[in-house]
Amino acid sequence: MKAKSSNRWIVVVIFAFFMLLHQSDKLLIGPLAPNIIAEFQITKTQMGAVLTGALIVGTILYPLWGYLYDRFARAKLLALASFIWGSTTWLSAIVRTYPGFLATRASTGIDDSSYPGLYSLIADYFGPNLRGKIYGLLQLTQPIGYLLGMILALMLAPSIGWRSVFYITGGLGILLAILIFFFVKEVPRGQAEPEFEDLEQIGQYRFSWEQAKIVFKKRTMWFIFLQGFAGVFPWNVITYWFFTYLAEERGYDENSILFTMAPIILVLAGGYFVGGAAGDWLFRRTLKGRVIVSSVGVLLGAIFLFFALNTPIDARSSFFIFMILTAIFMPFSSPNVISTVQDITAPEVRSTALSIEYFIENSGAALAPLLAGIIADASDLRTAILLICTITWLLCFFIYLGALIFIDRDILSLRADLRKRAELARLQAT
């Protein structure tokens, strides 16, 4: 029988808190970087290695998490991921040497590859015409989590120390694990697809190698993979180095950073929802809609960031305006890419498909903080951020143009397959 989805908004709320607090913990290390560098007496390159370590661990584990999510109960695995998050964060607060911190902080990447299962489960609660908005709603917690992390870094860390901040966020991870375990229910894979709307029983779909192979035959996925490889470079660089850039190269004190970045991050958060909603709206009019919105986002994000970083140091108002404009369009791509993966892959391999996408994203972008650190040591952070972000975003724009060629065919192919499954289920029911 199809599971009732009356509690789906409860699930959204719990997942929103999970993502908010998890992202706060994950991104907190960026604002805390100056404190950590000072305590361990390390270079920017060494700090870049710390940032890159967790990304590498998360990248390696994406395929494993994807398979597990498509094979077993996603809700329980998400509870496990939350528990791992809390435990490893505590470990990174305990160690007292740089090598120990490098190793324990890398271990926090174990749970960072848990999101494909979350997005797959949401896809079985909400149909295709709503997914972009829901993903955008959930993803707006990421920049708000960064803002929360920044507030913790600026207001709590000076008084209680950066280690105590990690103890707090780690404890919240364990609390979320308990909530997810008891209140998030598993639902049948594919239940929210319109082809199954009038069916009480849709069958149980589990990971299959045959369907996994089909993922690589979808030509749209080729371009999704390509843009993923390039598209996360800017995010990792901005996330982990922008705080330090403002402090060291633009002369912002802690209060100036907070009052400048807080509204920018709030606008960035809204950009996720606006981008997802725009993708849903255009998707109802053309199957190319989500890709079009994504391509516009990366292009305008690159243009406005270029103007922002080339604004004179004393022109703070102009810098702020250009960063606000950058923040609006930066996240347009993210909810639409996730929705596109759901639009063209079978329900039983969606976690796997998204995990492969994230694996490819991070296999290159995991080196972004380290690369930025190396460029910054050789030149400055402005040059590092400008080069990495503008080049990769412009590359993504042209890759999206290629995806537009194949997206219609791949979506219609999946819809035809789901109709066949629905007809078979009706025959079995009679």
C-alpha positions in Angstrom: 0.0 0.0 0.0 1.1 3.6 -0.6 2.2 5.2 2.6 0.2 8.3 3.6 2.1 11.5 3.1 0.1 13.6 5.6 3.3 14.0 7.7 5.4 15.2 4.7 5.5 18.8 6.0 6.8 17.5 9.4 9.5 15.7 7.4 10.4 19.0 5.6 10.6 20.8 8.9 12.9 18.2 10.4 15.1 18.0 7.3 15.3 21.8 7.3 16.6 21.9 10.8 19.0 19.0 10.0 20.4 20.9 7.0 20.5 24.2 8.8 22.5 22.9 11.8 24.6 20.5 9.7 25.6 23.3 7.3 26.3 25.6 10.2 28.6 23.0 11.7 30.2 22.3 8.3 30.7 25.9 7.2 31.5 27.2 10.6 35.2 26.4 10.0 35.4 29.1 7.4 34.7 32.0 9.8 36.8 30.3 12.4 39.7 29.9 10.1 41.7 32.9 11.5 41.3 31.6 15.0 42.4 28.1 14.1 45.3 29.4 12.0 46.5 31.5 15.0 46.2 28.6 17.5 48.0 26.0 15.5 50.4 28.6 13.9 49.8 27.3 10.3 49.8 28.8 6.8 46.9 29.3 4.6 48.0 26.4 2.5 47.9 24.1 5.6 44.4 25.5 6.5 43.4 24.8 2.9 44.5 21.2 3.5 42.1 21.0 6.5 39.2 22.3 4.4 40.1 20.0 1.5 40.4 16.9 3.8 36.8 16.7 4.8 35.7 17.3 1.2 37.9 14.5 -0.1 36.5 12.0 2.5 32.9 13.1 1.6 33.6 12.7 -2.1 35.0 9.2 -1.7 32.0 8.0 0.2 29.3 9.5 -2.1 28.9 6.3 -4.2 28.7 4.1 -1.1 26.0 6.3 0.5 24.1 6.5 -2.7 24.0 2.7 -3.0 22.9 2.3 0.6 20.1 4.8 0.3 18.7 3.1 -2.8 19.0 -0.3 -1.2 17.9 0.2 2.4 15.6 2.5 4.5 16.7 6.1 3.8 15.3 7.6 7.0 17.3 5.3 9.3 20.5 6.0 7.3 19.9 9.7 7.6 19.6 9.3 11.4 22.9 7.4 11.3 24.5 10.2 9.3 23.4 12.8 11.8 24.9 10.8 14.7 28.2 10.5 12.8 28.1 14.3 12.2 27.8 15.0 16.0 30.4 12.5 17.0 33.1 13.5 14.5 32.6 17.2 15.3 33.3 16.4 19.0 36.5 14.6 18.0 37.8 17.6 16.1 37.2 19.8 19.1 39.2 17.4 21.4 42.5 17.1 19.6 45.3 19.5 20.4 47.8 19.2 17.5 47.6 20.2 13.9 48.0 16.6 12.5 45.3 15.4 14.8 43.0 18.3 13.9 43.7 17.6 10.2 42.7 13.9 10.6 39.6 14.4 12.8 38.3 17.3 10.7 38.6 15.1 7.7 36.5 12.5 9.4 33.6 15.0 9.6 33.3 14.5 5.8 31.8 11.0 6.4 28.3 12.4 6.8 28.7 15.2 4.3 27.6 12.7 1.5 24.2 12.0 3.1 22.1 14.5 1.1 21.3 12.3 -1.9 19.1 10.1 0.3 17.4 13.1 1.8 16.6 14.5 -1.6 15.4 11.1 -2.9 13.1 10.7 0.0 11.7 14.2 -0.6 11.1 13.3 -4.2 8.8 10.5 -3.0 6.8 12.9 -0.9 6.4 15.7 -3.5 5.6 15.4 -7.2 7.7 16.9 -10.1 5.9 20.2 -10.2 6.7 21.0 -6.6 10.1 19.6 -6.1 12.1 22.6 -7.2 10.4 24.8 -4.6 10.8 22.2 -1.9 14.5 21.7 -2.7 14.9 25.5 -2.8 13.2 25.8 0.5 15.4 23.2 2.1 18.6 24.6 0.5 18.0 28.1 1.7 19.0 26.7 5.1 22.5 26.3 3.8 23.4 30.0 3.6 21.4 30.7 6.7 23.5 27.9 8.4 26.6 29.7 7.2 25.2 33.0 8.7 24.5 31.1 12.0 28.0 29.8 11.9 29.4 33.2 11.3 27.4 34.6 14.3 28.7 31.8 16.5 32.2 32.5 15.3 32.0 36.2 15.9 30.0 36.3 19.1 30.6 33.0 20.9 34.0 31.9 19.9 35.8 34.9 21.4 34.3 34.3 24.8 34.0 30.5 25.0 36.6 29.4 22.4 36.2 27.8 19.0 36.4 24.3 20.5 33.3 24.9 22.7 31.4 26.0 19.6 32.1 22.7 18.0 30.9 20.9 21.1 27.6 22.7 20.8 27.0 22.0 17.1 28.1 18.4 17.6 25.6 17.9 20.4 22.8 19.3 18.1 23.8 16.7 15.5 23.1 13.9 17.9 19.8 15.4 19.0 18.7 15.6 15.3 19.7 11.9 14.9 17.1 11.0 17.5 14.4 13.2 15.9 15.0 11.7 12.4 15.0 8.1 13.8 11.6 8.4 15.4 9.7 11.0 13.3 10.8 10.5 9.7 9.0 7.6 8.0 10.1 5.8 4.9 7.7 5.9 1.9 7.7 3.7 -1.3 10.1 4.9 -4.0 8.2 6.6 -6.8 4.9 7.1 -4.9 4.7 10.8 -5.8 5.1 10.3 -9.6 1.9 11.4 -11.4 1.7 8.1 -13.3 1.1 6.3 -9.9 -1.4 8.9 -8.6 -4.5 6.7 -8.7 -2.7 3.6 -7.5 -2.9 2.2 -4.0 -0.1 -0.3 -4.6 2.9 0.6 -6.7 5.3 -2.1 -5.8 8.6 -1.9 -4.0 11.6 -0.6 -6.1 15.1 -1.2 -5.0 18.5 -0.5 -6.4 19.3 -2.4 -9.6 22.5 -2.4 -11.6 20.5 -2.4 -14.8 18.8 0.9 -13.9 22.2 2.3 -12.6 23.7 1.7 -16.0 20.9 3.6 -17.7 21.9 6.7 -15.7 25.1 6.9 -17.7 23.2 6.5 -20.9 21.1 9.6 -20.3 23.0 12.3 -22.3 21.6 15.0 -20.1 23.4 13.4 -17.2 26.7 13.8 -19.1 26.3 17.5 -19.1 25.0 17.5 -15.5 28.2 15.7 -14.5 30.4 18.1 -16.4 28.8 21.2 -14.9 29.0 19.6 -11.5 32.7 19.1 -11.8 33.2 22.8 -12.5 30.2 24.3 -10.6 31.2 23.6 -7.0 34.7 25.2 -7.3 33.3 28.7 -6.6 31.1 27.6 -3.7 34.0 25.9 -1.9 36.3 28.9 -2.4 33.7 31.5 -1.3 32.5 29.4 1.6 35.9 28.8 3.1 37.9 31.9 2.1 35.5 34.9 1.7 35.5 35.7 5.5 39.3 35.8 5.5 39.3 37.9 2.3 37.0 40.5 3.8 39.1 40.7 7.0 42.6 40.7 5.5 42.3 42.4 2.1 39.3 44.7 2.4 39.9 45.8 6.0 36.6 44.8 7.5 36.5 44.3 11.2 34.2 41.7 12.9 31.2 44.0 13.1 31.6 45.2 9.5 31.8 41.6 8.3 28.7 40.6 10.2 26.6 43.6 9.0 27.8 43.2 5.4 27.5 39.5 5.1 24.3 38.9 7.0 22.0 40.6 4.4 24.0 39.1 1.5 23.6 35.6 3.0 19.9 36.2 3.6 19.5 37.2 -0.1 21.5 34.1 -1.1 19.1 32.0 0.9 16.1 33.5 -0.8 17.9 32.8 -4.2 17.6 29.1 -3.6 13.8 29.3 -3.3 13.4 31.8 -6.1 15.5 29.7 -8.4 13.6 26.5 -7.5 10.3 28.2 -7.9 11.4 29.8 -11.2 12.5 26.3 -12.4 9.1 24.8 -11.5 7.3 27.6 -13.2 9.2 27.4 -16.4 9.3 23.5 -16.3 5.5 23.5 -16.5 5.8 25.5 -19.7 8.8 23.7 -21.3 10.8 20.7 -20.2 13.9 22.8 -20.8 12.8 25.2 -18.0 15.0 24.1 -15.2 18.2 24.0 -17.4 17.4 27.5 -18.7 17.1 28.9 -15.2 20.3 27.2 -14.2 22.3 28.7 -17.1 21.0 32.2 -16.4 22.0 31.9 -12.7 25.6 30.9 -13.3 26.1 33.5 -16.0 24.8 36.4 -14.0 26.5 35.2 -10.8 29.9 35.3 -12.6 29.3 38.8 -14.0 28.3 40.4 -10.8 31.0 38.7 -8.7 33.6 40.0 -11.2 32.3 43.6 -10.7 32.2 43.1 -6.9 35.8 42.0 -6.6 37.0 44.7 -8.9 35.3 47.4 -6.8 37.8 49.7 -5.0 38.4 48.9 -1.4 36.9 52.2 -0.1 33.7 51.8 -2.3 32.0 49.6 0.3 28.5 50.5 -0.9 29.2 49.5 -4.5 30.8 46.3 -3.3 27.8 45.5 -1.2 25.4 46.1 -4.1 27.3 43.9 -6.5 27.6 41.1 -3.8 23.8 41.3 -3.3 23.2 40.9 -7.0 25.7 38.0 -7.1 23.9 36.3 -4.1 20.5 36.4 -5.9 21.7 34.4 -8.9 24.4 32.2 -7.4 22.0 29.5 -6.1 19.6 29.3 -9.0 21.4 26.2 -10.4 21.4 24.0 -7.3 17.7 23.2 -6.7 17.2 22.8 -10.5 20.0 20.4 -10.9 18.7 18.2 -8.2 15.2 18.3 -9.7 16.5 17.5 -13.1 18.3 14.4 -11.8 14.9 13.3 -10.3 13.2 14.2 -13.7 15.3 11.8 -15.7 16.3 8.9 -13.5 14.2 6.0 -12.1 13.0 6.2 -8.5 15.2 3.3 -7.3 18.5 4.8 -8.5 17.9 8.5 -7.7 20.2 8.5 -4.6 22.8 6.7 -6.7 22.5 9.2 -9.6 22.8 12.2 -7.3 25.6 10.6 -5.4 27.6 10.2 -8.6 26.8 13.8 -9.5 28.2 14.9 -6.1 31.1 12.6 -6.4 32.1 14.2 -9.7 31.4 17.7 -8.3 33.7 17.2 -5.3 36.4 15.1 -7.0 37.6 18.3 -8.5 36.2 20.9 -6.2 37.6 19.3 -3.1 40.9 20.8 -4.1 39.4 24.3 -4.5 40.2 25.5 -0.9 43.7 24.2 -1.2 44.2 25.7 -4.7 42.8 29.0 -3.5 45.2 28.9 -0.5 48.2 28.3 -2.9 47.2 31.1 -5.2 46.6 33.4 -2.2 50.0 32.7 -0.8 51.5 33.4 -4.2 49.4 36.5 -4.9 46.3 37.4 -2.9 42.8 36.0 -2.0 41.1 38.4 -4.4 43.0 36.9 -7.3 42.3 33.4 -6.1 38.5 34.0 -5.7 38.2 35.9 -8.9 40.0 33.4 -11.2 38.5 30.3 -9.8 34.9 31.6 -9.6 34.5 33.4 -12.9 36.3 30.8 -15.0 34.3 27.9 -13.7 30.9 29.6 -13.8 31.3 30.7 -17.4 32.3 27.2 -18.3 29.1 25.9 -16.6 27.0 28.3 -18.7 28.3 26.7 -21.9 27.8 23.2 -20.5 24.2 24.0 -19.7 23.6 25.0 -23.4 24.6 21.4 -24.3 22.1 19.9 -21.8 19.3 21.8 -23.5 19.7 19.6 -26.5 18.9 16.3 -24.8 16.7 17.2 -21.7 13.3 16.8 -23.5 14.1 13.3 -24.7 15.4 12.0 -21.4 12.4 13.3 -19.4 9.9 11.8 -21.9 11.8 8.5 -21.8 11.4 8.2 -18.0 7.8 9.2 -18.1 7.1 6.4 -20.7 8.9 3.9 -18.4 6.8 5.0 -15.4 3.6 4.7 -17.4 4.5 1.1 -18.2 5.1 0.4 -14.6 1.8 1.9 -13.7 -0.1 -0.2 -16.2 1.6 -3.4 -14.9 0.6 -2.5 -11.4 -3.0 -2.0 -12.5 -3.0 -5.4 -14.2 -1.6 -7.1 -11.1 -4.2 -5.3 -8.9 -7.0 -6.8 -11.0 
